[in-house]
Amino acid sequence: MRYKLAMGTALLTGALLWAPGAFADTIDIGLYSGDYTGSGTVTTVASGSGAASILNSVSVPGFTVSAQGEGTPPLPEPQLDSSTITVAAAAAGTITVLVTETGVTSPASAALWLSGFTVNSLNGSLSITESTYISGTDSPYDLAEPLSSQLFTVANPAGVTDGAGAAPSSTPFSITEEYVISAGASGGNTSAGITLATAVPEPASLSLLGLGLLGMAGFGRRKRA
């Protein structure tokens, strides 16, 4: 009976930890006219629980933007995916697209963040700089703690993965993916993406694994008895 109770407790704990919708981080998508470096007013064009998206937003004159950000759920913390960013420029100018996930609580520290930068297409007189950040203030668009950055002047569908060791100054914290697109006189268009995650297993995942193993071991001993 005790073994069955232990296994039931482990399974219940796992269900609570992994149940979809048990909690959700907030995803914000913001646009800024110019090269955003952490100061200035970012216009939030979409916000959602776990995910947010915009289609053909033109809140910055001269640019048309479609964007999607996905975090927790359905992705595990701490992971943010904004792999469907498209920007078209009609003339010369610069725009910054930011995707932020706030309310991130796991892990409290990270040995290594992995930033994956991809540019599927880059046409016309455009360049794009992709960057990743974390922030202990848990605020959208906070670039105080940089992780990695890549400049692209040609398309790179294979992508570039860069690792950086860093820990948020406090929890909960935010993670931000930034795209700075600069266009020459002839304009152009681009399709790009960033994925951000850690290479360290989440503490919750390790706890769940341990509980599951204990429950299975107890159940096996009970059957043999």
Rosetta blueprint (number, residue, H / E / L):
1 M L
2 R H
3 Y H
4 K H
5 L H
6 A H
7 M H
8 G H
9 T H
10 A H
11 L H
12 L H
13 T H
14 G H
15 A H
16 L H
17 L H
18 W H
19 A L
20 P L
21 G L
22 A L
23 F L
24 A L
25 D L
26 T E
27 I E
28 D E
29 I E
30 G E
31 L E
32 Y E
33 S E
34 G L
35 D L
36 Y L
37 T L
38 G L
39 S L
40 G L
41 T L
42 V L
43 T E
44 T E
45 V E
46 A E
47 S E
48 G E
49 S E
50 G L
51 A E
52 A E
53 S E
54 I E
55 L E
56 N E
57 S E
58 V L
59 S L
60 V L
61 P L
62 G L
63 F E
64 T E
65 V E
66 S E
67 A E
68 Q E
69 G E
70 E E
71 G L
72 T L
73 P L
74 P L
75 L L
76 P L
77 E L
78 P L
79 Q L
80 L E
81 D E
82 S L
83 S L
84 T L
85 I E
86 T E
87 V E
88 A E
89 A E
90 A L
91 A L
92 A L
93 G E
94 T E
95 I E
96 T E
97 V E
98 L E
99 V E
100 T E
101 E E
102 T E
103 G E
104 V E
105 T L
106 S L
107 P L
108 A L
109 S L
110 A L
111 A L
112 L L
113 W E
114 L E
115 S E
116 G E
117 F E
118 T E
119 V E
120 N E
121 S E
122 L E
123 N E
124 G E
125 S E
126 L E
127 S E
128 I E
129 T E
130 E E
131 S E
132 T E
133 Y E
134 I E
135 S E
136 G L
137 T L
138 D L
139 S L
140 P L
141 Y L
142 D L
143 L L
144 A L
145 E E
146 P E
147 L E
148 S E
149 S E
150 Q E
151 L E
152 F E
153 T L
154 V L
155 A L
156 N E
157 P E
158 A E
159 G E
160 V E
161 T E
162 D E
163 G E
164 A E
165 G L
166 A L
167 A L
168 P L
169 S L
170 S L
171 T L
172 P L
173 F E
174 S E
175 I E
176 T E
177 E E
178 E E
179 Y E
180 V E
181 I E
182 S E
183 A E
184 G E
185 A E
186 S E
187 G E
188 G E
189 N E
190 T E
191 S E
192 A E
193 G E
194 I E
195 T E
196 L E
197 A E
198 T E
199 A L
200 V L
201 P L
202 E L
203 P H
204 A H
205 S H
206 L H
207 S H
208 L H
209 L H
210 G H
211 L H
212 G H
213 L H
214 L H
215 G H
216 M H
217 A H
218 G H
219 F H
220 G H
221 R H
222 R H
223 K H
224 R H
225 A L
